[in-house]
Amino acid sequence: MVTPCRRGGAEVSPAVNLNTSTPTPTRVLPERRSIEQLKALAEQGSAELWRTDGTEASATAVIAWVARNFGADSVAVACSMADAVLPALVSVQVPGVDVLFLDTGYHFGETYATRDAVEEALDVTIVDVLPLTTVPEQNAEHGAELFARNPNQCCALRKVEPLQRTLADYELWFTGVRRNEAPTRANTPLITWDERNGLVKVNPVAAWTYDELLGYAAEHTVPVNPLLSQGYPSIGCAPCTQPVAAGADPRSGRWATLEKTECGLHL
């Protein structure tokens, strides 16, 4: 079975398909708390992070709550490498935190370059999350360009299954999901129990706007994917991502010719 590849500073050129690399052994993990304990923590956090005036806690306060209640080895940050704002925020309070990068084998060269820049700039550990098969192996089994013929299956094989397999090692994951990204994300909570993956899910920047995200990146010199300034406000796999018109739904460039707006990671 393919295991996540913990890079730990290894040099990898942009646009290289890491699905052909030899993965490193799985790390030794602390004992995971029970589902009941983790569910209780999710409920506790959801209640604590509402202020007395009825407003939500800041992203920094949310991350501080996690740092108080979870060990550094038990949490991970999911990052698509559109920007590194979330890893930057988390690494301040959880130095060396694992940052999960889903290496589908179909990313833009700019996305791989951003991953490498994040590894260089931030106090994080990049973990390349690999599918069970390489792109050539998938083509041999399912036919070429599965992403065009059956995008749901392609996403399931190259994103959803690898992430679920990797998250089994953790008690909590951070995501950069924001409410104004799409109607499907409008009710995103700061903290919730992720029933599908069996761990706590935290969305510290849920209330942020796209402009706030870019503003933070500029102010703190956080790496961003250059495609953001080329009309790609939402960046996925290269064959399935197109630039969008100014003012359009940020995710309208994802699977643009299909009735699909989510890959399945956040359903």
Contacts in CASP RR format, 6 or more apart in sequence:
PFRMAT RR
TARGET T0000
AUTHOR 0000-0000-0000
METHOD contacts of the structure
MODEL  1
MVTPCRRGGAEVSPAVNLNTSTPTPTRVLPERRSIEQLKALAEQGSAELW
RTDGTEASATAVIAWVARNFGADSVAVACSMADAVLPALVSVQVPGVDVL
FLDTGYHFGETYATRDAVEEALDVTIVDVLPLTTVPEQNAEHGAELFARN
PNQCCALRKVEPLQRTLADYELWFTGVRRNEAPTRANTPLITWDERNGLV
KVNPVAAWTYDELLGYAAEHTVPVNPLLSQGYPSIGCAPCTQPVAAGADP
RSGRWATLEKTECGLHL
1 132 0 8 1.000
2 23 0 8 1.000
2 130 0 8 1.000
2 131 0 8 1.000
2 132 0 8 1.000
2 162 0 8 1.000
3 23 0 8 1.000
3 24 0 8 1.000
3 25 0 8 1.000
3 26 0 8 1.000
3 130 0 8 1.000
4 23 0 8 1.000
4 26 0 8 1.000
4 100 0 8 1.000
4 127 0 8 1.000
4 128 0 8 1.000
4 129 0 8 1.000
4 130 0 8 1.000
4 166 0 8 1.000
5 18 0 8 1.000
5 21 0 8 1.000
5 23 0 8 1.000
5 24 0 8 1.000
5 127 0 8 1.000
5 128 0 8 1.000
5 130 0 8 1.000
6 24 0 8 1.000
6 27 0 8 1.000
6 98 0 8 1.000
6 125 0 8 1.000
6 126 0 8 1.000
6 127 0 8 1.000
6 128 0 8 1.000
7 119 0 8 1.000
7 125 0 8 1.000
7 126 0 8 1.000
7 127 0 8 1.000
7 128 0 8 1.000
8 119 0 8 1.000
8 125 0 8 1.000
8 126 0 8 1.000
9 119 0 8 1.000
9 126 0 8 1.000
12 18 0 8 1.000
12 21 0 8 1.000
12 112 0 8 1.000
12 116 0 8 1.000
13 112 0 8 1.000
14 109 0 8 1.000
14 110 0 8 1.000
14 112 0 8 1.000
14 113 0 8 1.000
14 116 0 8 1.000
15 107 0 8 1.000
15 108 0 8 1.000
15 109 0 8 1.000
15 112 0 8 1.000
15 113 0 8 1.000
16 112 0 8 1.000
17 103 0 8 1.000
17 105 0 8 1.000
17 134 0 8 1.000
17 135 0 8 1.000
18 103 0 8 1.000
18 105 0 8 1.000
18 128 0 8 1.000
18 130 0 8 1.000
19 103 0 8 1.000
19 105 0 8 1.000
19 130 0 8 1.000
19 131 0 8 1.000
19 133 0 8 1.000
19 134 0 8 1.000
19 135 0 8 1.000
20 134 0 8 1.000
21 128 0 8 1.000
21 130 0 8 1.000
23 130 0 8 1.000
26 169 0 8 1.000
27 73 0 8 1.000
27 169 0 8 1.000
29 73 0 8 1.000
29 74 0 8 1.000
29 169 0 8 1.000
30 71 0 8 1.000
30 73 0 8 1.000
30 74 0 8 1.000
32 74 0 8 1.000
32 171 0 8 1.000
33 41 0 8 1.000
33 171 0 8 1.000
35 198 0 8 1.000
38 171 0 8 1.000
38 172 0 8 1.000
38 193 0 8 1.000
38 198 0 8 1.000
38 199 0 8 1.000
38 200 0 8 1.000
39 193 0 8 1.000
41 69 0 8 1.000
41 70 0 8 1.000
41 200 0 8 1.000
42 191 0 8 1.000
42 192 0 8 1.000
42 193 0 8 1.000
42 200 0 8 1.000
42 201 0 8 1.000
43 193 0 8 1.000
44 69 0 8 1.000
45 65 0 8 1.000
45 69 0 8 1.000
45 191 0 8 1.000
46 189 0 8 1.000
46 190 0 8 1.000
46 191 0 8 1.000
46 192 0 8 1.000
48 65 0 8 1.000
49 56 0 8 1.000
49 57 0 8 1.000
49 61 0 8 1.000
49 62 0 8 1.000
49 65 0 8 1.000
49 190 0 8 1.000
49 191 0 8 1.000
50 56 0 8 1.000
50 57 0 8 1.000
51 57 0 8 1.000
56 190 0 8 1.000
56 207 0 8 1.000
57 65 0 8 1.000
57 190 0 8 1.000
59 89 0 8 1.000
59 204 0 8 1.000
59 205 0 8 1.000
59 208 0 8 1.000
60 89 0 8 1.000
60 93 0 8 1.000
60 204 0 8 1.000
62 190 0 8 1.000
62 191 0 8 1.000
62 202 0 8 1.000
62 204 0 8 1.000
63 89 0 8 1.000
63 90 0 8 1.000
63 92 0 8 1.000
63 93 0 8 1.000
63 94 0 8 1.000
63 174 0 8 1.000
63 202 0 8 1.000
63 204 0 8 1.000
64 93 0 8 1.000
65 191 0 8 1.000
66 75 0 8 1.000
66 93 0 8 1.000
66 94 0 8 1.000
66 172 0 8 1.000
66 174 0 8 1.000
66 202 0 8 1.000
67 93 0 8 1.000
67 94 0 8 1.000
70 171 0 8 1.000
70 172 0 8 1.000
70 200 0 8 1.000
71 171 0 8 1.000
72 94 0 8 1.000
72 95 0 8 1.000
72 96 0 8 1.000
72 97 0 8 1.000
74 170 0 8 1.000
74 171 0 8 1.000
74 172 0 8 1.000
75 90 0 8 1.000
75 94 0 8 1.000
75 97 0 8 1.000
75 98 0 8 1.000
75 170 0 8 1.000
75 171 0 8 1.000
75 172 0 8 1.000
75 173 0 8 1.000
75 174 0 8 1.000
76 97 0 8 1.000
76 98 0 8 1.000
76 99 0 8 1.000
76 100 0 8 1.000
76 127 0 8 1.000
76 166 0 8 1.000
76 167 0 8 1.000
76 170 0 8 1.000
76 172 0 8 1.000
76 173 0 8 1.000
76 174 0 8 1.000
77 86 0 8 1.000
77 87 0 8 1.000
77 90 0 8 1.000
77 97 0 8 1.000
77 98 0 8 1.000
77 99 0 8 1.000
77 100 0 8 1.000
77 124 0 8 1.000
77 173 0 8 1.000
77 174 0 8 1.000
78 99 0 8 1.000
78 100 0 8 1.000
78 102 0 8 1.000
78 163 0 8 1.000
78 173 0 8 1.000
78 174 0 8 1.000
78 175 0 8 1.000
78 176 0 8 1.000
78 265 0 8 1.000
79 86 0 8 1.000
79 87 0 8 1.000
79 99 0 8 1.000
79 100 0 8 1.000
79 101 0 8 1.000
79 118 0 8 1.000
79 176 0 8 1.000
80 101 0 8 1.000
80 102 0 8 1.000
80 111 0 8 1.000
80 235 0 8 1.000
80 236 0 8 1.000
81 101 0 8 1.000
81 107 0 8 1.000
81 111 0 8 1.000
81 112 0 8 1.000
81 114 0 8 1.000
81 115 0 8 1.000
81 118 0 8 1.000
81 225 0 8 1.000
81 235 0 8 1.000
82 111 0 8 1.000
82 114 0 8 1.000
82 224 0 8 1.000
82 225 0 8 1.000
82 227 0 8 1.000
82 228 0 8 1.000
82 232 0 8 1.000
82 234 0 8 1.000
82 235 0 8 1.000
82 236 0 8 1.000
83 114 0 8 1.000
83 213 0 8 1.000
83 214 0 8 1.000
83 217 0 8 1.000
83 222 0 8 1.000
83 223 0 8 1.000
83 224 0 8 1.000
83 225 0 8 1.000
83 228 0 8 1.000
84 114 0 8 1.000
84 117 0 8 1.000
84 118 0 8 1.000
84 121 0 8 1.000
84 122 0 8 1.000
84 217 0 8 1.000
84 222 0 8 1.000
84 223 0 8 1.000
84 224 0 8 1.000
85 205 0 8 1.000
85 213 0 8 1.000
85 216 0 8 1.000
85 217 0 8 1.000
85 222 0 8 1.000
86 174 0 8 1.000
86 175 0 8 1.000
86 176 0 8 1.000
86 204 0 8 1.000
86 205 0 8 1.000
87 97 0 8 1.000
87 99 0 8 1.000
87 118 0 8 1.000
87 122 0 8 1.000
87 124 0 8 1.000
88 122 0 8 1.000
88 217 0 8 1.000
88 220 0 8 1.000
88 222 0 8 1.000
89 204 0 8 1.000
89 205 0 8 1.000
90 97 0 8 1.000
90 174 0 8 1.000
90 204 0 8 1.000
91 97 0 8 1.000
91 122 0 8 1.000
91 123 0 8 1.000
91 124 0 8 1.000
95 123 0 8 1.000
96 123 0 8 1.000
96 124 0 8 1.000
96 125 0 8 1.000
97 124 0 8 1.000
97 125 0 8 1.000
98 124 0 8 1.000
98 125 0 8 1.000
98 127 0 8 1.000
98 170 0 8 1.000
99 118 0 8 1.000
99 122 0 8 1.000
99 124 0 8 1.000
99 125 0 8 1.000
99 126 0 8 1.000
99 127 0 8 1.000
100 127 0 8 1.000
100 129 0 8 1.000
100 163 0 8 1.000
100 166 0 8 1.000
100 173 0 8 1.000
101 115 0 8 1.000
101 126 0 8 1.000
101 127 0 8 1.000
101 128 0 8 1.000
101 129 0 8 1.000
102 129 0 8 1.000
102 158 0 8 1.000
102 159 0 8 1.000
102 162 0 8 1.000
102 163 0 8 1.000
103 128 0 8 1.000
103 129 0 8 1.000
103 130 0 8 1.000
104 131 0 8 1.000
104 158 0 8 1.000
104 159 0 8 1.000
104 237 0 8 1.000
105 131 0 8 1.000
105 134 0 8 1.000
105 135 0 8 1.000
105 158 0 8 1.000
105 237 0 8 1.000
106 135 0 8 1.000
106 147 0 8 1.000
106 158 0 8 1.000
106 237 0 8 1.000
106 238 0 8 1.000
106 239 0 8 1.000
106 240 0 8 1.000
107 236 0 8 1.000
107 237 0 8 1.000
107 238 0 8 1.000
108 225 0 8 1.000
108 227 0 8 1.000
108 235 0 8 1.000
108 236 0 8 1.000
108 238 0 8 1.000
108 241 0 8 1.000
109 238 0 8 1.000
110 225 0 8 1.000
110 226 0 8 1.000
110 227 0 8 1.000
111 225 0 8 1.000
111 227 0 8 1.000
111 235 0 8 1.000
111 236 0 8 1.000
114 223 0 8 1.000
114 224 0 8 1.000
114 225 0 8 1.000
114 226 0 8 1.000
115 126 0 8 1.000
117 223 0 8 1.000
118 124 0 8 1.000
118 126 0 8 1.000
118 223 0 8 1.000
119 126 0 8 1.000
121 221 0 8 1.000
121 222 0 8 1.000
121 223 0 8 1.000
122 222 0 8 1.000
122 223 0 8 1.000
127 166 0 8 1.000
129 162 0 8 1.000
129 163 0 8 1.000
129 166 0 8 1.000
130 162 0 8 1.000
131 138 0 8 1.000
131 157 0 8 1.000
131 158 0 8 1.000
131 161 0 8 1.000
131 162 0 8 1.000
132 157 0 8 1.000
132 161 0 8 1.000
132 162 0 8 1.000
133 141 0 8 1.000
133 157 0 8 1.000
138 146 0 8 1.000
138 154 0 8 1.000
138 157 0 8 1.000
138 158 0 8 1.000
139 145 0 8 1.000
139 146 0 8 1.000
142 150 0 8 1.000
142 153 0 8 1.000
143 149 0 8 1.000
145 239 0 8 1.000
146 153 0 8 1.000
146 154 0 8 1.000
146 157 0 8 1.000
147 154 0 8 1.000
147 237 0 8 1.000
147 239 0 8 1.000
147 240 0 8 1.000
148 239 0 8 1.000
151 240 0 8 1.000
151 255 0 8 1.000
151 258 0 8 1.000
151 260 0 8 1.000
152 260 0 8 1.000
155 263 0 8 1.000
155 264 0 8 1.000
156 264 0 8 1.000
158 237 0 8 1.000
159 263 0 8 1.000
159 264 0 8 1.000
159 265 0 8 1.000
160 263 0 8 1.000
160 264 0 8 1.000
160 265 0 8 1.000
163 197 0 8 1.000
163 265 0 8 1.000
164 196 0 8 1.000
164 197 0 8 1.000
167 173 0 8 1.000
167 197 0 8 1.000
167 198 0 8 1.000
167 199 0 8 1.000
170 199 0 8 1.000
171 199 0 8 1.000
171 200 0 8 1.000
172 199 0 8 1.000
172 200 0 8 1.000
172 201 0 8 1.000
172 202 0 8 1.000
173 194 0 8 1.000
173 197 0 8 1.000
173 199 0 8 1.000
173 200 0 8 1.000
173 201 0 8 1.000
173 202 0 8 1.000
174 202 0 8 1.000
174 203 0 8 1.000
174 204 0 8 1.000
175 201 0 8 1.000
175 202 0 8 1.000
175 203 0 8 1.000
175 266 0 8 1.000
176 203 0 8 1.000
176 204 0 8 1.000
176 205 0 8 1.000
176 206 0 8 1.000
177 185 0 8 1.000
177 188 0 8 1.000
177 203 0 8 1.000
177 206 0 8 1.000
177 266 0 8 1.000
178 185 0 8 1.000
178 188 0 8 1.000
178 203 0 8 1.000
178 205 0 8 1.000
178 206 0 8 1.000
178 207 0 8 1.000
178 208 0 8 1.000
178 209 0 8 1.000
178 210 0 8 1.000
178 213 0 8 1.000
179 185 0 8 1.000
179 186 0 8 1.000
179 187 0 8 1.000
179 188 0 8 1.000
179 206 0 8 1.000
179 207 0 8 1.000
180 186 0 8 1.000
180 209 0 8 1.000
180 210 0 8 1.000
181 210 0 8 1.000
181 234 0 8 1.000
181 250 0 8 1.000
181 251 0 8 1.000
182 249 0 8 1.000
182 250 0 8 1.000
182 251 0 8 1.000
182 261 0 8 1.000
182 262 0 8 1.000
184 261 0 8 1.000
184 262 0 8 1.000
184 266 0 8 1.000
185 266 0 8 1.000
188 203 0 8 1.000
188 206 0 8 1.000
189 203 0 8 1.000
189 206 0 8 1.000
190 202 0 8 1.000
190 203 0 8 1.000
190 204 0 8 1.000
190 206 0 8 1.000
191 200 0 8 1.000
191 201 0 8 1.000
191 202 0 8 1.000
191 203 0 8 1.000
192 200 0 8 1.000
192 201 0 8 1.000
192 203 0 8 1.000
193 200 0 8 1.000
193 201 0 8 1.000
194 200 0 8 1.000
194 201 0 8 1.000
196 267 0 8 1.000
205 213 0 8 1.000
208 216 0 8 1.000
210 233 0 8 1.000
210 250 0 8 1.000
214 224 0 8 1.000
214 228 0 8 1.000
216 222 0 8 1.000
217 223 0 8 1.000
217 224 0 8 1.000
225 232 0 8 1.000
225 235 0 8 1.000
227 235 0 8 1.000
228 235 0 8 1.000
230 243 0 8 1.000
231 243 0 8 1.000
231 244 0 8 1.000
232 241 0 8 1.000
232 242 0 8 1.000
232 243 0 8 1.000
232 244 0 8 1.000
232 253 0 8 1.000
233 244 0 8 1.000
233 250 0 8 1.000
234 241 0 8 1.000
234 244 0 8 1.000
234 250 0 8 1.000
234 251 0 8 1.000
234 253 0 8 1.000
234 254 0 8 1.000
235 241 0 8 1.000
236 254 0 8 1.000
240 254 0 8 1.000
240 255 0 8 1.000
241 253 0 8 1.000
241 254 0 8 1.000
242 253 0 8 1.000
242 256 0 8 1.000
243 253 0 8 1.000
244 250 0 8 1.000
244 252 0 8 1.000
244 253 0 8 1.000
251 261 0 8 1.000
254 260 0 8 1.000
254 261 0 8 1.000
254 263 0 8 1.000
255 261 0 8 1.000
END
